Amino acid sequence: MDIKAILHQILEFANGIGITISLMLLGLILGLAIALFLTLVSYSKSKTIQLLVYVYTFIIRGTPLLVQIFIIYYGSGQLDFIRNSFLWSILKHPFGCAVVALAINSSGYCVALFRGMINSIPKGEFEACKALGMSRLQMSFKIIAGRFIRITIPAYSNEVIIILKSTSLASTITLMDLMGVTHELIAETYSTLPYLLIAGVCYLLINLIIIKIFKHIEKSIYIPQ
C-alpha cells in the first residue's frame, strides 16, 4: 500500500471520528434537555402527565436503539405532518435522524436515572427547608441541584459512554461515522481484522478521554458532606 493510500485512509478515519463525536455530543445535549424536562413534568400532580412520561420511558427503554433509528429514518418520511413541518429539514438527512434517535434513546434512560437520584435525597432535608420557610425554587437550588449534580455525574458518565458506542449503529443508515468508514475500507480492501482493530482502538481512546473528563469534573464539584 502506497503512502497516498495510507494518508487517504487516515483522513477517512479522522472524518469518521469527527462525525462520531458530533453525533455523541449533539445526541447527549438534546437528550439531556428532553430528560430534564420530562423529569420535571413527571412530578406534576396530573396523573395523566405522569402516565405519559412513564409510557414514554417504558417504550424507549423497552425497544432496541436500532429499531428506533430505523423507525425515524425510514418512517418519518411517510408521515405528512412531519414532511410539512420544520422537522423535515432535520429528519430528511441521515445525520439528523441519527441525532434524534440517540437523543430520544438517551432521554428515556436519563429520566429513570434522574428520578432515582432525586428520590434518593432524604425527605428530612425537604422538611427542614419547609420549616425554614423556603420556597420550592429555593429548595430546588439549595437542596436538589447540589445533591443531584454530585450524585448524578458518576452515573451519567456511563450514559455518555453508552451513547458513544451506540453511534456505531448510525452506519446502518448510510452515515460515514467511524464504523461507517470502517465498513467502507473493509469493502475496498477485503481486509477485515486490521480495520476493525483500528476502529476498536479509536473507540477505546475516546472512552478514555471521556473517563478522564468526568473524573476531573467529579473532583471539581466535590462538596464535603
N, C-alpha and C positions, 0 to 999 in steps of 0.2 A: 504493500500500500504506500503510495507516494505522500509527500508532505502536504500537498494541496488537499488530498482526500482526508487526511487526518485533521487538518485545520477546519475543513468543512464540517466534519463530524463533531469537533469540539464546539464550533459555533452553533450547530444544531442542538447539542445538549445544553448549551448556555441559554439559548432561546427557550428550550423546553423547561428548564429550571425557572426561568423568569415567569413563564405562564403559570407554572405550578404554584409558585409563591403568590402570584397575583390572585389566583383562584382561592387559595387558602385565606389570604388576608381579607379579600372582599367578602367571601362567604362567612368568615368569622365576624366581621364588623356588622354586616346585615343581620346575621343570625343572632348576634348579641343584642342588637336593638329590638328585634322581634321578641326574643326571650324575656328581656327586661319588661317590655310592655305587657306580655302575656302573664308574667309572674305577678305584676301589679294588679292587673284586672282579675286574676284568679282569686284574689282576696276580696272581691266585690261581694256585697250582700246578696246579689242576684244569683239564685240557684241556676238560672239559665246560662249566665255567663260562665259560672264555674263548670257547668257540664260541657259547654262548648270548648273550653280550654282543655278539659280532661280528654274529650274525644279527639281533639287535635293532637295532643301529645301521644295518645294511645295509638292513633293511626301512623304517625310519623315514626314512633319507636317500634311499631309492630310490623313495618314493611321494610324491605331492603332498600338501601340507597340507590342501587342500580335500577330498581323498578321506578323509583321516584324520578330519577334522571330521564328515563325513557318516557314516562308519562308527560313530563314537562316538555321534553324535546319533540316528541312525536305527536303528543296530544294537544298542546296549546294552539297549534295552527289550525286545528279542526273546530275551534270554538270561535264563533263570530264575534262575541263580545270582547274577546282578547285581541283578535285581529283588528278590531275597530277602536282599540284603546291605545294609550301610551305604552302599555305593557308590551305590545308587539314590537316596538322599537328595540326592546331588550331581548325578548324571547325568540325573535327570528334569527338570532345568532347563537351558535353552539356555546360560545363563551358565556353569554348572558344566561342561557338555560342552566349551565353547569353551576354558575354562581348562585342562582336562585335555588337550585336543588340542594346545594351544600348548605346554604343559609337556613332553609326550611328544616333540613335534617338536623343541623346543629341546634337550632332553636328548640326543637322537640325534646332533645336530651337536656339542654340547659335549663329549661323551665323546671323539669324534675329536680335537677341539681340545685337550682337557686331556691326552690321551695323547701327542699330538705335542709339547706343551710339556714334559712330564715326560721324554720320551725325548730331548729336545734338551739336557738337563742333562749335562755331560761326566761320563763314567764315573769319571774320575780323582778327582772330588770324593767320590764314594761310597767309593772305595777308600781315600782319605785318612781318611774318617770311620771306616771299619772299622779302619784302622791305629791310630787314636786310641782305639779301644775303645768307640765309640759304639753304642748300641742302635738298632734300627730306628726306634723312636719318636723318639729324639734326632735321627737323620738326617732324619726327616720334617719336624721343626720347624726345625732349623738349616739344612738344605740345600734340601729340596724346597719347603717352604712359602714361604720368602722369594723364591726364584727363580721359583717357579710363579706367585705373585701378580704379581710385577713383569713377567713376560713375558706373562701371560695377559690382564691388564687391557685393553691396547690392542686385542687381538683380540676380547675378549669384548664390547667396546663395539659392534662390528659386529653381533654376535648380538642385542644389545638393540634396535638399530635395525631389524634384520630382523623381529624379533618384533613390534615396534610396527607396522610396515607390514602384517604378517600378520594383525593383529587385524581388518583390514578384511574378512577372509573370514567373520568371525563374523556379519556381517549376513545371510549366506546361510541362517542357521538362526534367523531372526526376531529377532536381538538388535539393540537400538537403540543401537549404538555410533555413533561418528562417521560411518561410512559408511552405517549403517542409517538414521540421521536424514537424511542427505543424500538417500538414495533416497526417503524418505517426503516430504520437502519438494519434491523434483522431481515426484513423483506428484501432489502437491496443487496445485502452481503451473504445471506443464508448462514450467518454466524450468530447463533443464539446466545450461548452462555456468556461470552465476554460482555455483550451489551447489557444483558440482564444484571450481571455483576456490577457494571458501572452504574446502572440505574439504582441498584440497591445501595451502593456506597453513597451516591448523591442523597438519597432519602435519609440515610443514617447521619450524614453530615448536617443536613438541615435540622434533623431531630436534635442533634447535639447542640446546635446553636439555640434552638427553642428552649431546651432544658436549661442552658446557661442563662438565657434571658430571664426565665421565670425564677430561677434561684436568686438572681440579682434583685428582681422585683420583690420577692419574699423578704429578703434581708432589708430592703429599703423601707418597706411598710411595716416592719415588725414593731409592735407596741407591747411593752411589758404588761403582763397581766396584774 
